[in-house]
Amino acid sequence: MNAVVIEHVKVAELPEAWRNKLAIPADARVTVRIEDEAAQPTPTEQTSDQSSIDPAFGIWRDREDMADVEGYVRKLRASRYNRDGSRKDG
């Protein structure tokens, strides 16, 4: 893997798009590391396990209020749906 590392770069000297992603003062100094990205798999190479390719998978796994997922969703839907699944009228 090829990589370029640039140390002690002033934030003000970075491209605007990069500066916008950093929540630090313009006179702060950072280290920039630029690496080759691994080739992305083609659709035929992707696995059926979405958890390995979707970065959003599992982002709420530590939410204690969602330990019982079915109960949580049932509570959310209770105000909009009847027990038989039909919508409640306005």
N, C-alpha and C positions, 0 to 999 in steps of 0.2 A: 504494500500500500504506500502510495506517495503522499506526503504531507508537507505543508509549509507552515512554520510557526513564526509569528511576528510578535515580539514581546514589547511591552511598554509603549503601546500606541495610544495617543490621546484620543478620547472618544470623539472630539470635535473633528478629527481627521478621518474618521470612518465615513463610508457612504451614508447618505441620509436615511435610506431604508434600514440600515443596521442600527444607526443612532436611535431611530424611533422605537426599536425593540428593547433598548436598554433604558432602565430607569435610574440612571446615574448621571452625575454632573458632567458637562462637556470637557472639563479640565481633568477628569479622572483618567487613569491609564489602564489599559486592558491588554490581554494576550489574545491574539487572533490565531486560530488553528484552522487551516483549510485542508481538507482531505478529499481524496477521490471517493465518490459514493459507490457503494456496491451496486451491481446491476440489479434492476428490479425484475422480479420473475414475470414471465409472460402469463397471460390468463390460464394457459394450459398447465403451467408449472405451479400455480397457486394451489395451496392445500384447501381442503374443505373446512379446516379449523380456523375460523375467522379470528379467534383470539390471538393467533400468532401474527396476523397481518394488519389488524385494525388497532391503532394506538388508543382509541377510545374504549376498547373492550375492557370492562372491569373497573372503570373509573369510580364507581360508587360502591365497590365491594366492601368497603369499611364503614358504610353508613349503618349505624345501629338501628335507626328508625326504619330501615328497609330490610331487616333480617328476615321478616316474613313477607316476601315479595308479593305473593298473592293477596295477603291481607292488606298490604299497603295500597295496591292497585284497586282493590275492592272499595277501600275507603275513599280513594280519589274519585271513583266513578259513581259512588252512592248518590251524590247530589244531582247527577245527570241521567242516571239509568234506573229503571225499576229492577227488582230481583229477577224477573224473567228475561231481562236484556233489552226490553223496549225502552225507548227514550221517554223521559218525563216531559210533559208539556210545560213550556215557558214558565 
